């Protein structure tokens, strides 16, 4: 069974940084995609970023326009962990952040929460002014 566990959230001030971790197990697909989404209270889950892998190598990465240039996928991560490095955080980045996984490499659907089969429980990120 695929298991995803997020960690690394917390309370930071505007302009601060956080590194979120998505520890994963049971991801044995040769091709797969891991996405990050966030959700504020009363709001729909919003796409943040995704990265796909094929044969163990990153293939495609994309970010929401709202985080482009500020959020990245560090590539020195442990093999069982995906990191999301968040810099220059803004109050509008506040929310519960989820990592998600699915098989496949279809870029066209990778920004849609409904395309992912497995989800972690989320980690809270709060950015204060």
C-alpha positions in Angstrom: 0.0 0.0 0.0 1.2 3.5 -0.8 1.7 5.6 2.3 2.4 9.3 2.3 3.3 11.4 5.4 3.8 15.1 5.3 5.9 17.0 7.8 7.7 20.3 8.1 4.9 22.7 8.4 4.8 25.4 11.0 4.3 29.1 11.8 6.6 31.5 10.0 6.6 35.2 9.3 6.2 36.8 5.9 9.4 36.3 4.0 10.4 33.2 5.9 11.0 29.8 4.5 10.0 26.2 5.2 10.9 22.8 3.8 8.1 20.4 3.6 8.7 16.7 3.5 6.6 13.9 2.0 7.8 10.6 3.2 6.6 7.9 1.0 6.5 4.1 1.0 5.0 1.6 -1.4 5.6 3.8 -4.4 6.8 1.0 -6.7 5.5 2.3 -10.0 8.1 2.8 -12.7 6.4 6.0 -13.6 4.7 8.1 -11.0 3.8 11.7 -10.1 3.9 13.4 -6.7 2.0 16.5 -6.3 1.6 19.2 -3.6 -1.7 20.8 -2.9 -2.9 23.2 -0.2 -6.2 24.0 1.3 -7.4 27.0 3.3 -10.4 26.6 5.5 -13.6 26.7 3.5 -11.7 26.5 0.2 -11.1 23.9 -2.4 -7.7 22.2 -2.6 -5.4 24.2 -4.8 -2.5 22.9 -6.9 0.9 24.0 -5.7 3.5 21.8 -7.5 4.2 18.4 -9.0 7.1 16.3 -10.1 7.0 13.1 -12.1 9.6 10.4 -12.2 10.3 7.7 -14.8 12.7 4.9 -14.0 13.8 6.7 -10.8 14.7 10.0 -12.6 12.8 13.2 -12.4 11.0 13.9 -15.7 8.7 16.8 -15.4 8.2 19.5 -12.8 5.8 22.4 -12.7 4.5 24.9 -10.2 1.4 27.0 -9.8 1.9 30.6 -11.0 1.3 31.8 -7.5 4.4 30.0 -6.2 6.6 29.9 -9.2 10.1 31.2 -8.4 9.6 30.8 -4.7 8.9 27.0 -4.3 11.2 24.3 -5.6 11.9 20.6 -5.4 15.4 20.1 -4.0 17.0 17.2 -5.7 19.4 16.0 -2.9 16.5 14.4 -1.1 16.6 11.0 0.4 15.1 8.4 -1.9 12.1 7.8 0.4 11.4 11.5 0.8 10.2 14.3 -1.5 11.0 17.8 -0.4 9.2 21.1 -1.2 11.3 24.1 -0.4 9.2 27.2 0.2 10.9 30.6 0.2 9.7 34.1 0.5 6.5 32.9 2.1 3.4 35.1 2.0 0.2 35.1 4.1 -1.7 33.8 1.1 0.5 30.7 1.3 -1.3 29.7 4.5 -3.1 26.4 4.5 -2.9 22.7 5.0 -0.4 21.3 2.6 -0.9 17.8 1.2 1.3 15.6 -0.8 -0.4 13.1 -3.2 0.8 10.4 -5.5 -0.4 8.6 -8.6 0.9 6.4 -11.3 1.6 7.9 -14.6 3.2 10.9 -16.2 0.2 12.7 -17.7 1.1 16.4 -17.3 -2.3 17.5 -18.4 -4.0 16.1 -15.3 -1.2 16.6 -12.8 -2.6 19.9 -11.5 -6.0 18.3 -10.7 -6.5 16.9 -7.2 -8.9 14.4 -8.5 -6.2 12.7 -10.6 -4.3 11.5 -7.6 -4.9 8.2 -6.0 -3.1 8.5 -2.7 -3.0 11.3 -0.2 -1.2 12.2 3.0 -2.9 13.7 6.0 -1.6 17.2 5.6 0.7 19.5 7.4 -0.3 23.0 8.5 1.6 26.0 7.2 0.8 29.4 8.6 2.4 32.6 7.4 1.9 35.6 9.6 2.4 39.3 8.8 
